[in-house]
Amino acid sequence: MNDTRFYDARETRDPEQRESELFTRLAEHVAHARDNTKAYGLILAHIDPREVTDRDSLATLPLTRKSDLVERQRQDPPFGDLVAAPRESWQKIFASPGPIFEPQISRPNYWRLARALFAAGFRAGQIIHNTYSYHLTPAGSMLESGAFALGCGVIPGGVGQTEQQIDVIEAIKPDGYVGTPSFLHILLNRADSLGRDLSCIKQASVSGEALPESLRKELGERGIKIFQTYATADVGLIAYETHALDGMIMDEDVILEIVQPGSGQPLSPGQVGEVVVTVLNPDYPLIRFATGDLSAIMPGVSPCGRTNQRIKGWMGRADQTTKVRGMFIRPEQVNEVAARHESVKQFRLLVSNEDQQDVVILRCFVENPDESLESSLIDTIRELCKVRAGVEFVDADSLPNDGKVIEDVREYD
């Protein structure tokens, strides 16, 4: 298309045309999933795909949750018989905490992140410094594949090694950054303290954690335009911010539902509920995938000119599962931490934020705590949850009897 403001012509389709085309594709997608995967052959055994032609009929199909993926993959490794792509097309296999295994199929822009990067201002010929993890989890590869599809070069920075990353940025002078907003903040502040120059970074696409408005303002005062991307390792891109900064635009290959947590029943626009997505990916055809995230559909269309639905962005979790520094932590993982240490009688993982950074503390009751146990618990948390955490030994009475394993008390302005 000639309008260079948009990634492709689909972004400005008439909303009724988009809806019609999505649900024509959905009927074909449901038939494909049922006929080409063992799991959906069972889940959709009594479904006539020709009748799944609108939102009401879609809402009658069962939800699939992350916990379902864990169980199915245990029974039928590696992917729970949910992948329709032939084995010879499996390009990469990732292992996210859970564990949950995710495939990357040998198809350009497999995760569809190029659209979000384009909206964030990245263009062919630019260089992007990518600080998402490249080790087992897919975030680094997800953003890299989108950058390659745009014709951008990538510095595979990965996580940690702050001063070495500063050296590389100062030497190569990439145009922009992708990663968590808190790590960008860390890089810039550390560079300031060292008298280093990272002013080459003019734009950023961030994800993995919330972006406080105070941090967006601080980065803006440094001349960095920052945009949020909403994606998961299971389904790829879901939604993304544009220069309008007025909600997040849905990806063109996603059918979104906002449902009542615990029931799966669709809610009206404006009501806060759980984000459920069906991504029209023939290789990994997840249908009505419940993300566990809370959001709400916004009325109207974006001032940026894109006509797809908008959501308010991430508004919390529908369950106790939480996201810390780009990694999901689930109650099952915290329970396993405690199970490996018999002396831990009661426990709760507390997630807070301080100076724009996530802080994780395992508060636990132990009759006779010692330093060796504290060190061992820290190592176990890092092994099972993939995050750094502290340990605080407390009295039994200080831990509420409310069934919570994870308590997220982060506040965002």
Phi, psi and chi 1 to 4 in degrees:
 res  aa     phi    psi   chi1   chi2   chi3   chi4
   1 MET       -  159.6   62.8 -175.9  -62.5      -
   2 ASN   -85.4  -24.8  -65.9  -34.8      -      -
   3 ASP   -77.1  107.4 -164.7  -28.1      -      -
   4 THR   -80.5    3.3   56.7      -      -      -
   5 ARG   -75.9  -18.0  -66.4  175.5  -61.6  166.2
   6 PHE  -122.3  150.8  -53.4  107.4      -      -
   7 TYR   -66.7  -42.2 -179.2   70.5      -      -
   8 ASP  -156.2  174.2   59.5   24.6      -      -
   9 ALA   -68.1  -20.6      -      -      -      -
  10 ARG   -64.3  -26.2  -66.1 -165.3  -64.3  165.4
  11 GLU   -66.7  -21.1  -66.5 -176.1   -9.9      -
  12 THR  -113.7   19.5   56.4      -      -      -
  13 ARG   -61.6  153.7  -76.1 -179.5  -70.6  178.6
  14 ASP   -59.8  132.2  178.4   88.7      -      -
  15 PRO   -55.6  -35.7  -27.9   35.6      -      -
  16 GLU   -68.7  -37.7  -68.6 -174.5    3.5      -
  17 GLN   -63.5  -43.5  177.0 -169.2   -2.4      -
  18 ARG   -60.4  -47.2  176.6 -177.1  -69.3  106.8
  19 GLU   -59.7  -45.0 -171.7   81.8   -9.0      -
  20 SER   -62.6  -44.8  174.5      -      -      -
  21 GLU   -67.9  -38.9  -69.1  175.6   -5.7      -
  22 LEU   -61.9  -43.4  -79.4  174.5      -      -
  23 PHE   -80.6  -21.7  -80.6   89.5      -      -
  24 THR   -65.6  -44.0  -63.2      -      -      -
  25 ARG   -65.6  -36.0  -68.0  176.0   64.7 -168.0
  26 LEU   -61.8  -44.5  176.0   64.5      -      -
  27 ALA   -58.2  -42.1      -      -      -      -
  28 GLU   -66.6  -37.4  -61.6  167.4   -7.2      -
  29 HIS   -65.8  -44.7 -174.2   70.6      -      -
  30 VAL   -62.5  -42.3  170.5      -      -      -
  31 ALA   -63.2  -42.8      -      -      -      -
  32 HIS   -62.6  -45.7  170.8   76.5      -      -
  33 ALA   -63.1  -44.2      -      -      -      -
  34 ARG   -64.4  -38.4 -171.6 -167.0   62.3  178.5
  35 ASP   -86.8  -15.5  -63.4  -19.4      -      -
  36 ASN  -122.1    2.2  -69.4  -80.8      -      -
  37 THR  -132.6  139.0   69.7      -      -      -
  38 LYS   -62.7  -41.5  176.5 -177.7  173.1 -177.0
  39 ALA   -63.9  -50.3      -      -      -      -
  40 TYR   -73.2  -21.9  -83.1  117.0      -      -
  41 GLY   -59.8  -34.6      -      -      -      -
  42 LEU   -83.7  -46.1  -63.4  172.3      -      -
  43 ILE   -62.1  -38.4  -64.4  169.8      -      -
  44 LEU  -107.2   22.1  -55.4  174.9      -      -
  45 ALA   -56.5  -35.1      -      -      -      -
  46 HIS  -104.6   16.8  -57.6  -66.0      -      -
  47 ILE  -101.8  133.5  -60.1  -63.7      -      -
  48 ASP   -94.5  107.5 -177.0  -11.1      -      -
  49 PRO   -55.5  -28.8  -25.0   35.2      -      -
  50 ARG   -65.3  -16.4  -65.5  170.3  -62.5  179.4
  51 GLU   -96.0   -5.5  -64.0  179.0   -2.6      -
  52 VAL   -92.2   81.7 -173.6      -      -      -
  53 THR  -125.0    2.3   57.2      -      -      -
  54 ASP  -155.1  179.9   55.4   25.0      -      -
  55 ARG   -68.6  -33.7  -67.5 -173.4  177.4  -88.4
  56 ASP   -64.8  -43.3  -71.5  -19.3      -      -
  57 SER   -71.9  -34.0   54.9      -      -      -
  58 LEU   -61.1  -38.9  174.0   61.0      -      -
  59 ALA   -67.4  -12.4      -      -      -      -
  60 THR   -84.4  -11.5   65.8      -      -      -
  61 LEU   -81.1  150.6  -56.9 -176.1      -      -
  62 PRO   -69.8  151.8   24.2  -33.4      -      -
  63 LEU   -78.2  153.0  -63.6  176.3      -      -
  64 THR  -119.1  127.2  -63.0      -      -      -
  65 ARG  -112.0  164.7  -63.4 -170.4  173.6  -83.6
  66 LYS   -57.0  -38.4  -78.5 -175.5  177.8  -73.0
  67 SER   -62.9  -33.1   56.0      -      -      -
  68 ASP   -65.1  -38.6  -61.8  -33.4      -      -
  69 LEU   -63.0  -43.1  -62.9 -176.3      -      -
  70 VAL   -58.3  -48.1  172.8      -      -      -
  71 GLU   -67.9  -44.0 -176.4   57.0   32.5      -
  72 ARG   -64.2  -38.0  -72.7 -172.1  177.3  -80.6
  73 GLN   -71.1  -29.6  -69.6 -176.8    0.3      -
  74 ARG   -65.8  -38.6  -75.8  174.7 -180.0  166.2
  75 GLN   -77.8  -38.6  -65.5  177.0    2.8      -
  76 ASP  -134.2   77.6  -66.6  -63.9      -      -
  77 PRO   -68.6  154.7   23.7  -32.0      -      -
  78 PRO   -90.2  -20.3   32.5  -35.5      -      -
  79 PHE  -114.7   14.7  -58.5  126.4      -      -
  80 GLY    67.9   22.8      -      -      -      -
  81 ASP    54.9   37.3  -79.3  -37.9      -      -
  82 LEU  -107.1   -5.0  -73.8  162.0      -      -
  83 VAL   -96.5  127.9  171.0      -      -      -
  84 ALA   -94.5  -13.5      -      -      -      -
  85 ALA   -76.3  142.3      -      -      -      -
  86 PRO   -65.8  153.6   23.8  -33.6      -      -
  87 ARG   -56.9  -35.0 -170.1 -179.4 -176.1   89.6
  88 GLU   -69.6  -10.8   57.5  -91.6   22.2      -
  89 SER   -97.4   -1.0   68.6      -      -      -
  90 TRP   -73.0  109.6  -60.1   -4.0      -      -
  91 GLN   -85.7  -45.0 -172.2  176.9   65.5      -
  92 LYS  -139.6  150.6  -64.5 -178.6 -179.7  179.4
  93 ILE  -126.6  123.2  -61.9  172.8      -      -
  94 PHE  -106.4  160.2  -61.6  100.0      -      -
  95 ALA  -131.3  100.3      -      -      -      -
  96 SER   -88.7  161.3  -65.5      -      -      -
  97 PRO   -54.2  140.0  -28.8   36.9      -      -
  98 GLY   150.5  -55.4      -      -      -      -
  99 PRO   -80.4  151.6   31.4  -34.2      -      -
 100 ILE  -126.4  127.1  -64.3  176.0      -      -
 101 PHE   -96.0  134.4  -59.0  109.4      -      -
 102 GLU  -123.5  137.3  -63.9  104.0    2.0      -
 103 PRO   -92.3  147.7   34.4  -33.4      -      -
 104 GLN  -116.3  120.4  177.7  172.4  -45.0      -
 105 ILE   -90.1  149.0  -53.3  -55.6      -      -
 106 SER   -74.6   71.1   54.3      -      -      -
 107 ARG  -138.5  131.5  175.0  158.2   47.8   84.6
 108 PRO   -55.7  143.2  -24.6   34.3      -      -
 109 ASN    53.1   41.5 -163.5   29.5      -      -
 110 TYR   -55.2  -38.0  172.8   73.4      -      -
 111 TRP   -89.0   -4.2  -52.5   92.5      -      -
 112 ARG    67.2   24.5  -51.1  179.0  -45.5  -74.8
 113 LEU   -77.0  -12.6  -95.3  -62.4      -      -
 114 ALA   -58.7  -36.3      -      -      -      -
 115 ARG   -61.9  -43.7 -172.8 -179.6  -57.7  -80.2
 116 ALA   -68.1  -40.4      -      -      -      -
 117 LEU   -65.0  -37.9  -68.4  172.6      -      -
 118 PHE   -62.2  -44.5 -174.5   93.0      -      -
 119 ALA   -64.0  -27.7      -      -      -      -
 120 ALA   -81.6   -0.1      -      -      -      -
 121 GLY   101.8    0.5      -      -      -      -
 122 PHE   -77.1  142.3  -69.3  101.8      -      -
 123 ARG  -138.6  164.4  -63.9  -66.0 -175.0  -89.4
 124 ALA   -54.5  139.6      -      -      -      -
 125 GLY    93.7  -13.3      -      -      -      -
 126 GLN   -82.9  163.8  -67.7 -174.3  -44.3      -
 127 ILE  -115.8  133.5  -62.7  174.0      -      -
 128 ILE  -115.3  132.0  -60.3  174.7      -      -
 129 HIS   -91.7  112.6 -170.6   78.5      -      -
 130 ASN  -102.1  112.7 -176.3    4.3      -      -
 131 THR  -107.2   15.5   67.1      -      -      -
 132 TYR   -76.8  159.5  -72.5  112.2      -      -
 133 SER   -67.3  137.0  174.1      -      -      -
 134 TYR  -105.9    5.2  -83.4   81.5      -      -
 135 HIS  -104.7  104.0  178.4   63.7      -      -
 136 LEU    69.8  -49.3  -72.8 -178.9      -      -
 137 THR   -81.0  153.9   55.6      -      -      -
 138 PRO   -88.6   -5.5   30.2  -35.4      -      -
 139 ALA   -54.2  -46.5      -      -      -      -
 140 GLY   -58.7  -44.4      -      -      -      -
 141 SER   -69.2  -35.1 -172.6      -      -      -
 142 MET   -59.5  -51.2  -69.4  170.2   71.1      -
 143 LEU   -70.7  -35.0  -89.5  -64.8      -      -
 144 GLU   -62.8  -43.4 -176.6  176.2   89.0      -
 145 SER   -63.9  -36.1   65.3      -      -      -
 146 GLY   -67.8  -39.4      -      -      -      -
 147 ALA   -63.3  -43.5      -      -      -      -
 148 PHE   -61.4  -39.8  -70.6  165.7      -      -
 149 ALA   -63.7  -29.5      -      -      -      -
 150 LEU   -81.3  -14.1  -78.1 -176.2      -      -
 151 GLY    89.3   22.7      -      -      -      -
 152 CYS   -94.1  147.9  -65.1      -      -      -
 153 GLY   -84.6  156.7      -      -      -      -
 154 VAL  -131.5  133.7  173.4      -      -      -
 155 ILE   -96.6  113.3  -58.6  170.4      -      -
 156 PRO   -80.7   73.3   29.9  -33.3      -      -
 157 GLY   -66.1  -38.1      -      -      -      -
 158 GLY    67.6 -162.4      -      -      -      -
 159 VAL  -100.8  156.2  -62.7      -      -      -
 160 GLY    74.1 -165.9      -      -      -      -
 161 GLN    51.0   52.5  -61.8  178.7  -50.1      -
 162 THR   -53.3  -50.4  -56.7      -      -      -
 163 GLU   -68.6  -35.8  -67.4 -170.1   16.0      -
 164 GLN   -65.1  -38.8 -176.1  178.2   -2.8      -
 165 GLN   -65.5  -37.5  -62.3 -143.7   34.8      -
 166 ILE   -61.5  -42.6  -70.1  170.2      -      -
 167 ASP   -56.2  -46.6  -69.0  -17.8      -      -
 168 VAL   -66.5  -44.5  172.4      -      -      -
 169 ILE   -62.0  -44.2  -66.5  170.6      -      -
 170 GLU   -64.8  -34.3 -168.6  175.2   46.0      -
 171 ALA   -77.6  -45.4      -      -      -      -
 172 ILE   -89.4  -28.0  -61.5  179.0      -      -
 173 LYS    59.1   61.4  -65.0 -179.2  171.6   50.4
 174 PRO   -63.7  156.8   26.8  -36.0      -      -
 175 ASP   -77.5  -27.9  -58.6  -84.7      -      -
 176 GLY  -157.3 -179.7      -      -      -      -
 177 TYR  -130.7  141.9  165.0   97.4      -      -
 178 VAL  -129.0  140.6  -62.3      -      -      -
 179 GLY   156.5 -163.6      -      -      -      -
 180 THR   -79.4  148.4   62.4      -      -      -
 181 PRO   -64.6  -33.3   18.5  -29.5      -      -
 182 SER   -66.4  -35.2   62.7      -      -      -
 183 PHE   -73.1  -33.5 -170.3   58.2      -      -
 184 LEU   -61.3  -42.0  176.4   57.1      -      -
 185 HIS   -60.6  -42.9 -170.1 -111.1      -      -
 186 ILE   -62.6  -46.7  -70.9  169.4      -      -
 187 LEU   -58.7  -46.7  -75.4  170.9      -      -
 188 LEU   -66.7  -43.4  -66.7  169.8      -      -
 189 ASN   -66.4  -40.4  -74.1  -14.4      -      -
 190 ARG   -65.5  -40.2 -176.3   59.8  176.4  155.3
 191 ALA   -61.6  -40.9      -      -      -      -
 192 ASP   -58.6  -45.7  -72.0  -13.6      -      -
 193 SER   -66.0  -24.9   70.3      -      -      -
 194 LEU   -95.2   -2.5  -63.9  171.1      -      -
 195 GLY    71.3   30.5      -      -      -      -
 196 ARG  -100.3  160.0  -50.0  -65.3  -70.2  -81.8
 197 ASP  -112.4  111.2  179.5   13.6      -      -
 198 LEU  -114.8   25.7  -57.5 -170.8      -      -
 199 SER   -69.2   -7.7   60.8      -      -      -
 200 CYS   -64.0  -26.2   58.4      -      -      -
 201 ILE   -75.7  113.2  -63.9  176.9      -      -
 202 LYS  -113.5  -14.5  -59.7  -62.1 -175.4 -175.9
 203 GLN  -147.7  156.6   59.2 -148.3   63.0      -
 204 ALA  -150.4  140.7      -      -      -      -
 205 SER  -114.3  118.0  173.5      -      -      -
 206 VAL  -121.1  153.4  -59.8      -      -      -
 207 SER  -161.7 -176.8 -171.7      -      -      -
 208 GLY    90.7  -16.9      -      -      -      -
 209 GLU  -163.6  168.0   60.1 -169.7   22.9      -
 210 ALA   -68.7  152.7      -      -      -      -
 211 LEU  -112.1  100.6  172.5   63.1      -      -
 212 PRO   -62.6  144.6  -18.5   31.2      -      -
 213 GLU   -62.0  -31.8  -78.6  -55.2  -48.4      -
 214 SER   -63.0  -37.2   58.3      -      -      -
 215 LEU   -73.3  -38.9 -178.6   55.2      -      -
 216 ARG   -59.5  -42.4 -169.1 -161.9  -67.6  -90.5
 217 LYS   -64.8  -43.7  180.0 -179.3  178.2 -178.8
 218 GLU   -61.5  -43.5  179.0 -177.5  -24.6      -
 219 LEU   -68.4  -36.3  -66.0  171.6      -      -
 220 GLY   -62.0  -36.0      -      -      -      -
 221 GLU   -67.5  -18.5  -69.6  170.6   -9.8      -
 222 ARG   -87.8   -0.3  -72.3  176.7  171.2  -92.1
 223 GLY    87.8   18.4      -      -      -      -
 224 ILE  -105.7  120.5  -58.8  172.9      -      -
 225 LYS   -84.9  124.7  -65.2 -179.3  178.9  179.3
 226 ILE  -122.9  133.0 -173.2  166.6      -      -
 227 PHE  -131.1  140.9  -58.5   89.3      -      -
 228 GLN   -90.4  145.3  -64.3 -179.1   91.4      -
 229 THR  -123.0  135.1  -63.1      -      -      -
 230 TYR  -112.1  111.6  176.5   25.5      -      -
 231 ALA  -147.1  158.2      -      -      -      -
 232 THR  -131.1  158.9   77.9      -      -      -
 233 ALA   -66.8  -20.6      -      -      -      -
 234 ASP   -82.8  -41.3  -45.5  -78.4      -      -
 235 VAL  -120.3   -6.6  -61.5      -      -      -
 236 GLY    80.9 -148.5      -      -      -      -
 237 LEU   -64.6  134.4  179.5   63.8      -      -
 238 ILE  -112.4  -51.1  -64.1  175.4      -      -
 239 ALA  -155.1  167.2      -      -      -      -
 240 TYR  -157.0  153.2   56.6   95.8      -      -
 241 GLU   -84.5  154.6  -79.4 -171.8  -36.9      -
 242 THR  -123.4 -178.3   71.9      -      -      -
 243 HIS   -63.0  -18.4   64.8   82.6      -      -
 244 ALA   -68.4  -24.7      -      -      -      -
 245 LEU    50.0   46.9  -62.7 -179.7      -      -
 246 ASP  -132.8   77.4 -170.6   11.7      -      -
 247 GLY    83.6 -178.0      -      -      -      -
 248 MET  -119.2  130.6  -58.3 -173.9   80.9      -
 249 ILE   -82.1  136.1  -52.3  -71.7      -      -
 250 MET   -71.2  145.6  -64.3  -57.0  -58.1      -
 251 ASP   -65.2  152.3  179.4   52.3      -      -
 252 GLU   -73.6  -12.9  -65.1  -64.4  -35.6      -
 253 ASP  -109.1   21.0  -66.3  -62.7      -      -
 254 VAL  -121.6  134.9  170.3      -      -      -
 255 ILE  -104.3  119.4  -62.0  174.9      -      -
 256 LEU  -100.2  139.6  168.3   78.8      -      -
 257 GLU  -129.9  143.8  -59.8  170.7   87.5      -
 258 ILE  -110.2  118.2  -59.1  -67.4      -      -
 259 VAL  -121.3  160.5  -53.0      -      -      -
 260 GLN   -68.6  121.2 -179.7   68.2   40.1      -
 261 PRO   -56.3  131.2  -26.2   35.8      -      -
 262 GLY    93.2  -19.2      -      -      -      -
 263 SER  -117.0  -29.2   75.0      -      -      -
 264 GLY    80.2    4.5      -      -      -      -
 265 GLN   -83.3  131.7  -67.0  -57.9  -53.0      -
 266 PRO   -61.0  142.9  -25.2   35.0      -      -
 267 LEU  -104.6  163.9  -62.7  174.3      -      -
 268 SER   -76.8  154.8  -58.5      -      -      -
 269 PRO   -52.8  139.0  -28.0   36.2      -      -
 270 GLY    95.4  -24.6      -      -      -      -
 271 GLN   -80.9  137.9  -69.1 -175.6  -75.2      -
 272 VAL   -82.7  129.4  176.8      -      -      -
 273 GLY  -158.0 -170.1      -      -      -      -
 274 GLU   -81.6  138.4 -176.5  174.1   10.3      -
 275 VAL   -78.3  121.7  175.3      -      -      -
 276 VAL  -122.0  130.1  170.3      -      -      -
 277 VAL  -129.6  144.1  -67.0      -      -      -
 278 THR  -116.7  114.7  -60.8      -      -      -
 279 VAL  -102.2  127.9  179.8      -      -      -
 280 LEU   -81.7   63.2  -57.6  177.1      -      -
 281 ASN  -105.0  109.1  174.8   -1.5      -      -
 282 PRO   -67.0  -21.2   25.9  -35.2      -      -
 283 ASP   -78.2  -38.2  -58.5  -45.7      -      -
 284 TYR  -134.4   77.7 -166.5   22.0      -      -
 285 PRO   -81.6   63.9   31.7  -35.5      -      -
 286 LEU   -67.9  127.0  -67.2  177.5      -      -
 287 ILE  -115.0  128.3  -64.0  169.0      -      -
 288 ARG    51.8   57.9  -62.1 -158.9   80.8 -155.0
 289 PHE   -82.2  119.7 -178.2   75.6      -      -
 290 ALA   -87.1  114.5      -      -      -      -
 291 THR   -78.0  -21.9   64.6      -      -      -
 292 GLY    83.3   -3.7      -      -      -      -
 293 ASP   -90.0  150.2  -66.2  -35.4      -      -
 294 LEU  -102.2  139.4  -65.8  174.6      -      -
 295 SER  -162.4 -173.4 -166.4      -      -      -
 296 ALA  -148.6  147.9      -      -      -      -
 297 ILE   -78.0  134.5  -65.0  173.4      -      -
 298 MET   -93.9  146.1  -61.6  174.9   61.9      -
 299 PRO   -75.0  158.9   28.9  -35.2      -      -
 300 GLY    73.8 -170.2      -      -      -      -
 301 VAL  -116.8  161.6  -63.0      -      -      -
 302 SER   -72.2  143.5  171.1      -      -      -
 303 PRO   -63.2  -13.5  -20.7   32.2      -      -
 304 CYS   -74.6  -11.6   73.9      -      -      -
 305 GLY   103.1  -13.9      -      -      -      -
 306 ARG   -76.7  140.7  -66.1  169.3  176.9   82.4
 307 THR  -106.8    2.1   58.0      -      -      -
 308 ASN   -74.2  168.4 -152.3  -19.5      -      -
 309 GLN   -58.3  152.9  -73.4 -179.3  -48.3      -
 310 ARG  -121.1  147.4  -66.5  176.0  -61.9  162.1
 311 ILE  -119.6  162.2   57.4  174.8      -      -
 312 LYS   -75.1   -5.8  -70.2 -174.8  176.6 -179.7
 313 GLY    96.1 -171.8      -      -      -      -
 314 TRP   -73.0  126.6 -173.7   79.9      -      -
 315 MET  -122.7   19.5  -59.5  175.8   69.0      -
 316 GLY   118.6 -172.7      -      -      -      -
 317 ARG  -112.6  141.9  -67.7  -68.6  -64.9  170.9
 318 ALA   -79.2  -14.7      -      -      -      -
 319 ASP  -134.9 -169.6   57.3   19.4      -      -
 320 GLN   -78.9  -13.1  -69.4 -176.6   44.5      -
 321 THR   -58.4  135.3  -60.3      -      -      -
 322 THR  -134.0  163.8 -167.5      -      -      -
 323 LYS  -114.5  125.0 -172.9 -176.4  -76.0 -174.4
 324 VAL  -127.9  120.4  176.8      -      -      -
 325 ARG    50.8   40.2  -54.9  171.8 -156.3  141.4
 326 GLY    84.5   -0.6      -      -      -      -
 327 MET  -115.7  133.5  -55.7  -62.2  -67.2      -
 328 PHE   -75.4  138.2  -78.0  107.1      -      -
 329 ILE  -120.9  127.0  -57.1  178.5      -      -
 330 ARG  -112.6  152.7  -59.6  178.4  177.8   80.0
 331 PRO   -53.8  -34.8  -27.7   35.9      -      -
 332 GLU   -60.4  -37.2  -62.7   91.2  -25.6      -
 333 GLN   -68.8  -41.4  -66.5  167.9  -89.3      -
 334 VAL   -66.3  -39.5 -177.6      -      -      -
 335 ASN   -60.1  -39.0  -81.6  -63.5      -      -
 336 GLU   -67.6  -35.8  178.7   61.0   22.3      -
 337 VAL   -57.4  -49.4  170.0      -      -      -
 338 ALA   -66.2  -37.0      -      -      -      -
 339 ALA   -63.1  -27.1      -      -      -      -
 340 ARG   -79.7   -5.1  -67.5 -166.9 -177.9 -174.3
 341 HIS  -132.4   95.5  -59.6  -88.3      -      -
 342 GLU   -60.3  -25.9  -66.2 -177.3    0.9      -
 343 SER   -74.3  -14.0   58.1      -      -      -
 344 VAL   -79.7  112.4  175.3      -      -      -
 345 LYS   -95.4  -39.1  -55.0  -58.9 -179.0 -175.9
 346 GLN  -136.7  151.6  -65.2  174.4 -120.1      -
 347 PHE  -162.0  159.5   54.9   92.7      -      -
 348 ARG  -159.6  133.2  171.1 -175.9  -62.9 -127.9
 349 LEU   -91.6  118.4 -163.9   73.9      -      -
 350 LEU  -102.7  125.0 -176.0   68.4      -      -
 351 VAL  -113.9  121.6 -178.2      -      -      -
 352 SER  -133.7 -177.6   60.2      -      -      -
 353 ASN  -135.8  145.4   56.1   -7.8      -      -
 354 GLU  -147.4  125.1 -177.6  177.3  -28.4      -
 355 ASP    54.2   44.9  -64.3  -29.5      -      -
 356 GLN    70.3   14.4  -49.0  -71.4    4.8      -
 357 GLN  -124.9  144.0  -63.9 -177.2   48.6      -
 358 ASP   -72.1  139.4  -69.0  -22.4      -      -
 359 VAL  -124.1  129.1  177.8      -      -      -
 360 VAL  -119.8  126.5 -178.0      -      -      -
 361 ILE  -131.8  128.2  -59.7  -70.0      -      -
 362 LEU   -89.8  110.0 -179.1   69.4      -      -
 363 ARG   -94.0  123.9  -55.4 -177.0   74.3 -132.0
 364 CYS  -145.6  152.3   53.7      -      -      -
 365 PHE  -100.7  123.3  167.9   62.6      -      -
 366 VAL  -134.8  134.8  177.6      -      -      -
 367 GLU   -64.7  -41.5  -69.5 -177.4   -9.0      -
 368 ASN  -133.5   75.9  -63.6  -61.2      -      -
 369 PRO   -71.8  153.3   26.1  -34.2      -      -
 370 ASP  -148.5  170.7   56.7   45.2      -      -
 371 GLU   -64.5  -33.9  -69.2 -175.0    3.2      -
 372 SER   -66.2  -37.2   63.6      -      -      -
 373 LEU   -67.0  -42.0  175.8   59.9      -      -
 374 GLU   -58.3  -46.6  178.8 -179.6   -8.3      -
 375 SER   -63.7  -40.4  176.6      -      -      -
 376 SER   -66.6  -39.9 -177.9      -      -      -
 377 LEU   -63.9  -42.0  -79.8  165.4      -      -
 378 ILE   -59.5  -43.1  -70.4  171.6      -      -
 379 ASP   -65.0  -39.7  -70.7  -17.0      -      -
 380 THR   -67.6  -40.7  -55.4      -      -      -
 381 ILE   -60.8  -44.2  -64.8  167.1      -      -
 382 ARG   -64.2  -38.4 -176.9  176.4  -64.4 -176.1
 383 GLU   -67.1  -45.4  175.6 -170.8  -10.7      -
 384 LEU   -89.4  -34.4  -64.9  177.4      -      -
 385 CYS  -104.5  -11.5  -58.2      -      -      -
 386 LYS    65.2   26.9  -48.9  -59.2 -176.4 -173.9
 387 VAL  -134.8  155.8  -61.8      -      -      -
 388 ARG   -80.4  139.0  -63.7 -175.4 -177.5   90.0
 389 ALA  -147.7  157.6      -      -      -      -
 390 GLY  -100.5  171.0      -      -      -      -
 391 VAL  -128.8  134.4  172.5      -      -      -
 392 GLU  -128.6  120.4 -179.7 -177.1  -10.1      -
 393 PHE   -87.2  128.6  -63.9  116.2      -      -
 394 VAL  -132.2  168.1  -61.4      -      -      -
 395 ASP   -72.6  150.6  -65.5  -27.2      -      -
 396 ALA   -58.4  -35.8      -      -      -      -
 397 ASP   -68.5  -17.3  -66.9  -19.2      -      -
 398 SER   -84.1   -6.7   68.6      -      -      -
 399 LEU  -103.4  111.7  -65.7  172.9      -      -
 400 PRO   -59.6  146.0  -21.0   32.7      -      -
 401 ASN   -91.9   70.2 -176.6   24.6      -      -
 402 ASP  -124.0    7.7   58.0    6.5      -      -
 403 GLY    82.9   -1.0      -      -      -      -
 404 LYS   -80.6  134.4  -77.7 -169.2  176.8 -179.7
 405 VAL  -101.7  -35.2  175.3      -      -      -
 406 ILE  -123.2  128.7  -59.3  172.6      -      -
 407 GLU  -120.8  117.9 -177.4  178.8    5.9      -
 408 ASP  -103.4  109.0 -168.2  -22.3      -      -
 409 VAL  -110.6   18.1  -62.8      -      -      -
 410 ARG   -62.6  141.2  -71.2  174.5  -70.0 -170.9
 411 GLU  -121.3  140.5  -65.1 -178.3   -3.9      -
 412 TYR  -128.3  136.6  -55.1  103.3      -      -
 413 ASP   -85.5      -   48.8   24.8      -      -
